[in-house]
Amino acid sequence: MDVAIAAVNREVRRLRALSPAWNAAAPLWPGHPVATGEAGAAGQDAWIRFHLLVADGVVKDARFEAYGCPHTLAVAAWMAKELPGRRREALQPGTPAEWAKIHSVPVEKFGRLLVLEDAVQACLRHWP
């Protein structure tokens, strides 16, 4: 099985290299203030990093990178759509319990939503 995983990883790297949009080292919005927040780890079954373009104290755009189950990815994608237009003092749209209800996240995966919350809170600590 390790051979198959290595082959998939090689193919992903190859395909990313072909994409004109892929450059992991390049900033998303060069020259603009960005709040980045990260939480979790692959070993915890969830890792999320949010990048928020901030101007005039308001989130103008939000992007994310994530590792996790489909529920984690769905809530992270929803969160990235909810964050634009929000100010620092009202950045987080609701609570993990509310997100779990909205997105029908099973109770055994609730901890992954806490990782999402931690990533949003980390953005606040790096607010420009």
C-alpha positions in Angstrom: 0.0 0.0 0.0 2.9 2.4 0.7 3.9 2.1 -3.0 0.5 3.1 -4.1 0.5 6.2 -1.8 3.9 7.2 -3.0 2.7 6.9 -6.6 -0.3 9.0 -5.9 1.8 11.7 -4.1 4.2 11.8 -7.2 1.2 12.2 -9.5 -0.3 15.0 -7.4 3.1 16.8 -7.4 3.4 16.4 -11.2 -0.1 17.7 -11.8 0.4 20.7 -9.5 3.6 21.6 -11.3 1.6 21.7 -14.6 -0.9 24.2 -13.2 -0.1 27.9 -13.8 -2.0 28.7 -10.6 0.1 26.6 -8.3 2.9 28.1 -6.5 2.8 27.2 -2.8 5.5 29.8 -1.9 3.7 32.7 -3.6 1.5 34.9 -1.5 -2.2 34.9 -2.5 -2.5 38.6 -2.5 0.9 40.2 -3.0 1.4 43.5 -1.3 -1.9 43.3 0.6 -2.5 42.7 4.4 -3.3 39.1 5.1 -4.4 37.4 8.4 -3.3 33.8 8.4 -4.4 31.3 11.0 -3.7 27.6 11.3 -4.7 24.8 13.7 -4.6 21.1 14.0 -2.3 18.5 12.4 -2.6 15.6 10.1 -2.1 13.3 13.0 -5.2 14.8 14.7 -7.4 14.0 11.7 -7.9 17.7 10.9 -5.6 20.5 9.8 -6.9 23.9 8.6 -5.2 27.1 7.5 -7.2 30.2 6.7 -5.9 33.1 4.7 -7.9 36.3 5.0 -7.4 39.4 2.8 -8.1 42.4 5.0 -8.7 46.0 4.0 -10.1 48.8 6.1 -10.7 46.4 9.0 -12.9 44.1 6.9 -12.3 40.7 5.4 -12.4 41.1 1.7 -11.7 37.5 0.6 -11.0 34.2 2.4 -9.2 31.1 1.3 -8.4 27.9 3.1 -6.2 24.9 2.9 -7.3 21.8 4.8 -6.8 18.2 5.6 -9.7 16.3 7.0 -12.9 14.3 6.5 -15.6 15.5 4.2 -17.5 17.2 7.1 -14.4 19.2 8.0 -13.8 20.3 4.4 -17.4 21.2 3.9 -17.5 23.4 7.0 -14.2 25.0 6.1 -15.5 25.8 2.6 -18.7 27.2 4.1 -16.6 29.3 6.6 -14.5 30.7 3.8 -17.7 31.9 2.1 -19.0 33.4 5.4 -15.9 35.3 6.4 -15.8 38.0 3.7 -17.5 41.2 4.9 -16.8 40.5 8.6 -14.9 42.8 10.9 -12.3 41.6 13.4 -14.7 41.9 16.4 -17.3 39.7 14.7 -15.1 37.4 12.6 -16.4 34.1 13.7 -19.8 33.2 12.3 -21.5 31.4 15.2 -20.1 28.5 17.3 -18.9 25.0 16.5 -22.2 23.6 18.0 -24.2 25.8 15.5 -21.9 24.7 12.6 -22.4 21.0 13.6 -26.2 21.5 13.5 -26.2 23.4 10.2 -24.0 20.9 8.4 -25.2 17.7 10.1 -21.8 16.9 11.5 -21.8 13.7 13.6 -21.1 14.2 17.3 -17.9 12.0 17.0 -16.5 14.6 14.6 -17.2 17.6 16.8 -13.6 18.0 17.8 -12.7 18.8 14.2 -14.9 21.8 14.3 -13.0 23.0 17.4 -9.9 22.8 15.2 -11.7 25.1 12.7 -12.6 27.5 15.4 -8.9 27.5 16.6 -7.8 28.4 13.0 -10.2 31.3 12.9 -9.0 32.5 16.3 -5.4 32.2 15.1 -6.4 34.7 12.3 -7.4 37.2 14.9 -3.9 36.9 16.5 -2.3 37.7 13.2 -4.8 40.4 12.1 -2.9 43.1 10.2 
